Amino acid sequence: MNYYARHLKYILGWLIAGTRGGAMRARIIMALKDSPMNANQLANMLGVDYRTIRHHLEILEKNKIVTSAGDKYG
């Protein structure tokens, strides 16, 4: 396993299992797996507040797990 793969595995493990919001971040990643969505679409799909989704998207984007393209994340 190369350095990038090990680092990604560590970051994902910490973001999902090692933090309080990990379950929600896992749900967001799974929702984005099939197609890009914006925060409002994710909030409606997952049944949570828009601000909650924005918070978790910011964390995922900061850690380079998701990226934004226009108004959608993937």
Secondary structure, DSSP 8 states (H G I E B T S, - for coil): --HHHHHHHHHHHHHHTSSTTHHHHHHHHHHHHHS-B-HHHHHHHHTS-HHHHHHHHHHHHHTTSS-EETTEE-
